[in-house]
C-alpha cells in the first residue's frame, strides 16, 4: 500500500468504534432494503412481459437462453444483450414460471448493490458515510422501482457499482488485477444493456490515471490491460453471434440487418444520442428531442416533472457536496483518496447525467436509476467530510463547512417540498413537514457551535436526515405498494406532468394491462381520452393510434371515429387533437380499425387472452413449431406466457424488423410450422424500419379466412398451407 496516502481521520462520534455499531446498522439497512424490494413483489405479475416471455423461452431452450430469444423456437431475440435474461431464465428453470421467479433476482441485485455501495464508500470515508450512501440508494424511488422490475437495469447497476468497488481497490495499491476486474465487470455490463455500461469507463480510467500510486508509464499499461478485459468480457458473446451462420441462430431483434454490431451502434447506441434510431417508434429526431419516447432535452431534464420525482430528490445536495468536498481537498497530493473518490462518483454523475439530459433518442424515466449510486455516494461522502471539517478544520474553513452543511439541508428540504408539490393531493401534510423540519434542522446546524455536542449529534442530525429522506422514502414506499406492468414503468404517485404509478410514465397505469392512461396533457398537449388513448405530443406532432385513424391493412375495417380533445369514447380511439388539428393514427393490423385498440397492448405490454382464445391456440400445439404468429413481441408475449408455447413475434418489438420476410413466412406456413395468425399489435415500418410485417399481415388477410374469438381476429393458417 502507498504509505504516503492515508485514509481520512475518524475523530468524532460518527465514526468512532465502528465495530460497536456499524455491522448491526448495516444488517438493519440490508434487512430493510430486502423488505422494501421483496414485499408484495408478486403483485406485478409478469411486470415487463417482453422480458418475461424471453425468460420463459430460455427456461425451455438452452439456445434461446444463450441468445436471449423471445420464443423457445428461436425466431428472433430481444433487442438487448441477454445477461439479465440469463438470471431470470435460470431462476425459472429452478422454480418454475411465476412472478417471484422472474422478479426476485432483480430484488436480490438491489440488496447486493446497496451492500456493495456501502463497502465501496466505507473503505475511504468510514462506516457513517457508507450507511448514508446505502440508505439514500435504497430509498431512491427509481431504484425501488427497478429493483422490483425485470428490466435489465437492476443487473446493470449492480455490475457498475461492483466495477466502482474494484476501481477503488485498484487505486489503493495500483493493483493490476483489481483494475482488470473492474474492466471485466463493465464489459459484462455491456452484455446486460450494451453501450450504456460504457458511460462510466472514461471516468474510471481518468481517475485511475490521475490518482493511482504508481508511475505514469505503469498506469498507462494497466489501463490498456483493463481495456483488453473490457473487450474480452463484452466481445466474446458478440463474436460468437456474429460468426454463427444466420441460419443457425435467431434473428437479432432491433436490427435491420440481423447484426449485433448494428444494434449496438444504432438502435441501442449512437441512435439513442442522436435520435436516428431506424425501426423505432419514436425518438427525438433532432435538437430538443420531442419524440413520444424522448421528451425535451436540456440541462434541467433531470429536474422536470416526469423525471424529477424518480431521481432528483438529493441531486442538488449531491452537486453541492461534490463541489464542497473538492474545495476541502484543496491542493492535496495527487494520490489523495478523498479527492479521488469524489472525482470517481462525481464524474459518474456528471457524465451519465449529462448524456441523459441531452440525448435526443428514446429516453425513459427509469433510465435514471443509473445515476442513483453516484448521487447516494456523493451525499454520504460529502456529508461526512463536511461534518469532520466542522469539527476539526481551522478558522474560516470550519465556519464554511458548517454553513455549507446547513445550506445543503435547507436546499434539499426546499427541493423535496417542490417535488411533493407536484402531487398536491397525495399526503399534502408531508410537504409542510419536510419543509419545516428541514429548515429547522438547517438553522440548528448553522448554530451548531453554540449548542451542546449531544444535542447536535442526536436530535438535529436525526431531524436533518428525516427531512432529507422523507420525500423519497414516501415515494419509494408508494412504488413498492403499487403493481407495475408494461414497458415504461415509473416510480411514485401520479404528478401534474403526467406520469403515474403502475404501467407508468406517459403510457399505462396500474391494472390496465398496458393501456394508455388518459390524463390531462401539458406543454402543448391537449390531453388524452378517458383511459385508453394517447396524448398528443409537443409541437403538434402526429399522435399515436386514435383521432382520425388511417385505413388499416387488408382485412381491417378501416377508419375509426374522431376523438375530441381531452375526452374519450372508451372504444380505443384516442382523442389527440392538438394545435387545432386531429391526431393521425397508424395503420391497423388485420381485423382492426386504423385507430382501434388504442391501448397499444401489442407494443407496450402483453394482452391476456381469454380462456376461449387460449384453448384455441393450444389446440394441436404439438404439431407446430409456433402455435401462433402475431405482429410485435409484446403482443406475442401475452399469448406465449398464457399458453407456455412458442409464439412468433413478427417484426420484433416494434413490428419493424425484417424478421421473418414475407417469403420466409410463406415457407413456414407451407411447411405447417405456424398454426394461427393473431391480428393486432405492433407498429410496422416506422422510422425507416422494415415493412415486412405489414406485407405478412396483408398476405394473411388476403389468403385466409378471418374469425373472431372474444373480440380478437385470428386466421387458421393450416387451412391454406398448400398455397
N, C-alpha and C positions, 0 to 999 in steps of 0.2 A: 504494500500500500504506500501511496505517496505521503511521506511523513510531514511534508511542508503544508499539507492541506488538512485541516481538522474540521470536524463537524461543528455546527453552531452550538454554543453553550446552552445548557438547560438549567437556568438558575432559579426558577421560581416554582410555585406550587403546581403550575400547569404541566410541567414536565419532570418534576422530581419523582423519584421512586416509581418508575414505570411498571415494575413487576407487581406493585401493590394494587394497581387499578387498571392498567392498560389491557391486560388479557381478558379480565371479566367484562370490561367495557366493549372490547372487540367482539367477544362472544355474544353480548347482548345486541350489538349492532347487526351482526350477521344473522342472528335469530330473527330479529325484527324485519330485516330485509327479506329473509326467506318467507316469513308470513305474508308480507306485503305482496310478494311476487307469486306466491303459490295459492293464497286463499281464494277460493271460488274460481279457480282457473278454468275448470271445465265449462263454465257458463258461456265461453266464447265459441264453443263448438269447434268447427274446423278453422276458425279465425280466417286466415288467408287461404281460401280453398285452392288457389292456384298451386301453392307450395304443398298444401296438404295432399293433393292428388299426386304430386310428384313423389312425395314421401311414401305414399301407398304403393306407387309403382315400384319404387326402389326396394320396398319390403318384399315384393313378389319376384323381382328380377335383378340379379346382380349387374347385368348390363345396364339396366335402367338406373340403378343406384350410381354406378360409376359415371355415367354421362349426365345424370340429372334429367332423365326423360320425364315427360309429363304423363306417359302411359307405359304400362308394362310391355306392350308390343313395340315400343321404341320408334314411334313415328317422328317425334320432334322433342327437343329438350326445352326446358325453361330458358328464359332469356338472361340467366345469370350462371356463373360458375357454380359448381354443385356442393361445395364443402358443407354449407349449413344443412343441405338435404341429407348428407351422409349421417349427421347426428340424428335427425328425425327418423330416417328410414331404418336405421339400426334399432332405435327405440321401438318403432312399430313392429319390427321383426321379433323383438323380445317380449313386448307387452300387448301386441295386437293393435289394430287400428282404432284409436279413440282419441278424444281431445287431450287427455292428460299425456298420452304417449307422444303427441305432437308438441305440446307446449311446455312440459316440464323441462326438457333440455334447455329451452331458452331461459326459463327462470333460474336454473342452476348456473347458466352462464352469467346471469346477473349477479347472483351471490358471489360467484368466483371473481367477477370484475371488481366488486366492492372490496373484497379481501385483498386482491392484488393492488388496487389503488392505495389502500391503507398501507400495505407493505412497502410500496414504492415511495410514498411521501414520508413515511415514518423513518426510513433509513437515514435521511439527511436532516429532517426537521423535527423529529420527535413524535411520540405517540399522540399527543394532542392534535397536532396538525394532521396526522393520518386519520384520526377519528372524525375530525371535522370534514375532511375531504370525502371520506366514505359515506358519512351521513348526507352530505349535500348531493352526492351522486345518487344514492339510494332514493332520495326524495325528489329528484328532478322529475317532473311529470312525464316527459317524453321517455325517460329511462324506464319508469314504471310501466309505461305503455309497451315499449319494445321488448322488455324482458318478460312480458306476458303474451307475446305475439310471435308467430312463426315466420316472420320475415328474416332475411339474412343478417340484419343489423346487430342482433344480440351477439352472435359469434364474432362478427367483425369487431365490435367494441372490445370484447374480451381479448382478442388477439392483439389489438393495438395497445391496450394497457399492458399486456404481457410484454410486448416489444419495448414499451417505455421502461418497464422494470429491468429488462435485460440491458437496455442502454445505460441506465443508472448504474448497474453493477459493472458494466464495462468501463464507465467513466471513473470508477473508484480506483481501479488498478491498471487501467489501459489493457483490459483483457480482450484478446482476440476472440476467444471462444464465446464470451458473452455478447460481443458485438455481432459475431456471425449468427448467434441465436436470434438476436433482435432482427437481423435481416431475414432469417428464415421465417420468423413469425409474421412479419409484414408480407412476405411472399405468400404465406398460407392465407393471409387476409385477402390477397388478390383472388385466391380460389374461392373466397366467400362472396366478395362483392366487387371484384375486378378493380378498376383504376382508383376507386375511392380510397382503397387501402394505402395507395402510394402518396396521398396528400401529406402524410407525416414524414415521409422519407427525407426530403430536403432539410427539414427541421432537425431530425435526429442526427443526420450527417453533419450539419453545420455546427451543432452544439458539441459533438464529439471532436470535430476538427479544431474547435476553439479551446475546449476545456480539458481534454484528456491529458493526464500527466505523463506524457512521453514526448519524444521528438516529433517534429513535423513530418519527417520522412516516414516514420513508422505509423503515424496517424493516417497518412495517405494510403499506405499499403494496407492497413487494416480495413479502411473504408472500401477499398477495392475488393477485398475478400468478402466483406459484408454484402457488397453489391452482387457479387457472384452467388452468395447464399440466397439473396432475393430472387435472382433469375432462376436458380435451380428449383427453389421451393415453389415458385409461381409457374415455371415454364414446363415442368415435366408433364403435367396434365395437358397443357396446350399442345405440346409436341406430340403426345400420343393421339390426341383428337385430330390434329392437322395431318398427321402421317397415315392415319387409318383411312382406307378406301371409303368413299362416301356410301357405297353400297353396303358396307359392313357396320355402319353406325347410324344413329338417328340424325335427323336434320338439326342444325344448330339454330334454335329459336332466337328470334330477334335480329337475325342477319338476313340479308337479301341474297347472299352468295354462298350460304352453307359454310361459313367460316368463323371460327372463334376470333381470329385476328380482326376481322371486320367488326364483329360485335364489340370487341374490346376498344377499338379506336373510334368506332362510330356511335352506334345507338347507346352504348354504355360507357363511352369515353369522351372524346372531344365534343361529340354532339351534345352532351349534357351542358357543356360550357357555351358553345356557340348557338345552340338551338337547332342545328341542322341534323335532325335525327330521322333519317329515312325510314319510313314504315311506322313511325309513331303516330299517336292520335293527337298530339299537341306538344308544343314547346314554345319557347319564346319566339324563335324565328327572327331575332334581331335585337337591337339595343332596347333596353327597358322591359324585355320579356313580354308578358301579356297573354301568353297562351293559357288554355284552360288548366293545364297541369304545371304552370310555371309561376304565374303571378308577376308582380312588378319587381324588378331588380333594384338594387341601390344599397347605400351604406347602412340604412336603418331597417333593412329587411328582417333581421333577426328580432326586431322590436315591434313589428307591425301586428295588427290584430290577429292574423291567422297563425303567426309563428311565436309571438311573444310569450304566450302562456305555456308553450311547450318547453322553452329553454331559457328564457331571458331573465328569470327571477333574480338570479345572482350574477348575471352577466355584467352589469355596471360595477358591482363590487369586485369581480374578478379583474376587470380592467384597471380599476383604481389601485387595487392591491398589487397588481403586476408592476405598475409604474412606481409605487411606493417602495416595493421590495428592491427594484433595480437601483433606486436612489440610495437606499440603505446600503446596498452592496458597494456603491461608490467605486473607488479605484482598487478594488480587491485584486488579488493575484489572478492570473489567467485561469488557474485550475480551481478557483473558488467554487465550492459546491452549491452554496446558497444561490449564487447568481446563475450557475449552470442549470439548476432545477427550474428557476424562473424562466430562463430562456427556452428550455425544453417545452414546458407546459404553455408558456405564453406564445411561443412560435406555433405550437399545435393549434391553439385557439385562433390566432390571427390568420394563419394561412388557410385553415379549413373554413373558418367563418367568413373570410374574405371571398373565397371561391363560392361558397353557398350564397353569399349576398349578391354576387354579380353574374352567376351562371344564368344563361338565357334559355337553356333547355328545360326539360321536365324537372321540376323540383317539388318534392313533397315535404310537408312539415316534419314528418317523422325522421327525415334525414338528419335533423339537428341533434339526434342522440349522439352522434359522433363528436359533438362539442362538449357533452356533459362531463367526461372525465377531466378535460382541461379546465373547465370552469370550476369544478369541485376542487381540483388540486391547487389552483391558484388561490381560492378562498381559504383553504386550510393552511397553505404555506404563508400567504400574505398576512392573515390574521395573527398567526403565531409569531412571525418576525416583528410585526408592529408591537405586539404585546411585550416581547422581550426588549425591544428598543424603548418602550415606555418605561420599563423598569430599570434599564441599565445604560441607555445612551446618555452622553453628556449634553448639557446645555440645551440649545435650541432644538437639537435632534430629538430629544426626549419629548419636548412640547409638541413638535411637529408630528411625531408618531402618535401621540395621544389624540391630537386634533384630527389627524387623518383617519384613525380608527373610529373615532366618534362620527366623523363625517360619512364614512362608509356605511355605518349602521343607519344613519339618517337617510342616505340616498337609497339604500336597499329597502327600507320601510316605505319610503315615498313611492318607489317604483312598484313595489308589491301592491300598494294601495291602488296605484293606477291600473295594474293588471286586473285586480279584483273588481275595479270599477267597470271593466268590460263585461262583467256578469252581474249587473246591479241587483238582480232578483235572486241571486244564489248566495245565501248566507250573508246578507248585507252588513250585519254587525261585525263580521270578520275584518272587513276593510278598515273600520274605525279602530278596532282593537289593535291591528297591526300598526297602523299609523301612530296612534297614541303611545303604544308600548315601545315602538322603535324610537320615536323622538325622545321619550323619557330616558330610555337606555343610552341614547347618544349623549344627552345632556349629562347624565351621571358619569359616563366615560370621560367626557371633556373635563369634568371636575374631579377626576379620579384621585389626583394628588391631594385633594382636600378631604377625601373620605378614607375610612379605615380599610385596611387590606382585605379583611374578611368580607366586608360589605361589598367591595368591588368584585372580588373573585367569585363569590357565590351568587347573590341575587341579581346583580347588574348584568353579569355575563350571561346568566341563565335567561334573563329578560331579553337581552340583545339577540341571543341565539333563537329564542322562541319567535321574536318579531321577524327575524330574517327568514326562518324556515316555515312559519305558519302557512303562508300562502302556497308555496309549492307542495307542502305536506298535504294541505287540504285538496289541492288538485290531484296529487298522487293517489290519495285515498279514494277520491271520486272515480279516478281512472280505474283503479283496481276493482271497484264495486260495479263497474259497468261492462257488460259484454261488448266485445269488439269483433267485428267481422268485416270482410271486404278487403280491397286492395289499398285503400288510403285511410288508415286509422289515424285518429288524433286523440290527444290526451285532454282531460278536463271537461268542464261543462261547456255548453254552447255559449258563444260570445257574440257580441254585436257584429263582428267581422264575418260571421257565417260558419265557423267551424264548431262542431259539436261532438258529443260522445258517440260511442258505438262505431258505426260504419265510418263515421268520421270525416273530417276535412270538409271539403266542398261537396262531397258526394257521399250520401249514405247516412244512416242513423241506426240506433240500436233496434234490433228486432225487425228491421225492414228487409232483410235478405239482400242487402246490397242496393236497395232502391235509392234514388237520388232524393235526399230530403229537401222538401221545398221550404225555403227560408227567404226573408227579405234580402234583396240584393243591395250592394253598396258600390261606391266608386263607379258610377255609371251603369250599374246593373239594375234592371228593373224588377228583379225578383224571379221566383220560380212558381211552379204550380203547387197544388195542395199537398204535395208529398212525393210525387213520382216524376217531377220534371227536372230540368236542369237550368241553372241561372244563365242569363246572358253574360257575355264576357266584356271586360272593359274595352272602351273604344268602339263599340258597335260591331265587334267581330261576329261571325255566324255562330249561332248556338249549336247545341247538340240535338239529338232527336227530339222532335216536337215542333211546335209552331206550325208553319206550313210544311208538312212533310213532303219530301220529294217521292216520286214513284219508286216503288220497291223493285226488287229483282223479279224476274219472271216467276209467276206463281204467287206473287204477293197481291194484296188488294189495293196497293197504290197509296193514295194520299190520305193523311189523317186530317182531323179537324184543326181549325186555327185556335190556338190558345191566346188568352188575353193577358196583358202584363200583370204579374203578381197574383194571378188566380189559377185555379186548377179545375179540370173537368174529371179528374180521378181515373181516366182511362189510359194514362201513359203518354198522352200528348202534352208536352211541356209547354207552359207559357214561357216565352223568352223574348218578347218584343222589347227592343231597346233602341233608343235614339230614333223613335218614330217608325221603325220597320220591324217586321216579324223575323224571328229567327228561322234559319233554314235547317231542316232535318236531313240526316244522312239517309241513303237508300236502305230500305228494309230488306231483311232476309226473306227467303221463300216462305210464303204463308203469313207474312207480317205486313202491316201497313208501314208506309215510309216513316211515319213518326211514332209507330206503335212501339210498345214495350220500352217506354222512355226510362224505365228503371235501369237500363243498361246492365241487366243481370249477366249478360254474356260477356261483358267487358270487365266490370269491376268486382263481380262476385258471382258465386255459383247460384244456379236455380235448383231448388229442391224439387225433384219430380214427384208427382202424385203416386199413390200405390198402384193405380191402374197403368200409368206410363212406365213405372219401374218394372212391373210384371211383363209388360210388352217387350221392353228392351232385353230382359233376361231370358226371354223365350228362345230356346235352342241356342243359347250363348256359346256352348262348347264347339259349335260347328264353324265359328267365325273367329278371325284374328281380332277384329274390333267389333264389339256388339253394335256400335253406332259411330257416326261421324257427325260433327257439327262445327260451325264456324266459331272460332275463338276458344282459347284454352280455358278460361273461366267457365264458359258455357259447358264445355266438355267435362270440367272437373266435377260439377254438380252431379251429372249422371254417373260418372265413374265412381265417385265416393259413395253414392247411393247403392250401386249395384256390385261394386268390387271388381268389375270387369273393365278391360281397356276400352277407352273411347277416344277416337281420333280427333285431335284439335286441329281442324283445318285452318291454316294460316297462322298458327301460333297464338300468342297472347292477344294481339290486336286484330287477327284475321288478315294481316297484311304481309305475311311471309309466304314465299312461293313454295309451300310445302303442304300437301303434295301439289304437283301441277295437275292440270285437267287430265292429261294423258295418263299420269300415274294413277290418279283416282279412278279413271275408267278401267284401267287394268285391274286394280284391286276389286272393283265391282264384278268384272268379268270372271275373276278368279274366286268369287264368292268369299271374299275376305272381310267384307263390311256388310252388316245386315240392314241397319236403319240409317237414314239421314234425318237429323232433327233440325228443323228450321229455327232461325233466330240466332242472335248473338254476334258480337264482334263488329269492328269497323273494318271494311275491306278496302284495300288500295289507298289508304290515307297517307298523306305527306310523302308521296313518291313511292310508296310501297307497292308490292305485287297485287295484281287484280285476280290472281288465280282462284281465290276463294269465291269471288263473285262469279267467275266463269263456272266453277263447280256447282254453285248454288243454282245458277241459271240452267245448266245442263240437267241437273236433277229435276228441277221443276218442269222442264220440257219433256222429260222422258219417263217420269214415274208418276204414279197417281198419289195425290196427297190425301191424307186422312188426319182428322183432328182428334186428339186424345187429351181431355181436360184442358182445352184451350191451346194446346201445343200441336203444331203441324209436323207430321212425320211422314217419311216416304220409305216404303219397303223395297230396298234395293235388290233383294233376292228375286223379285218378280221380273226384273228386266236385265238380268245378268248376261243374257245372250247378246244383247245389243250394246 
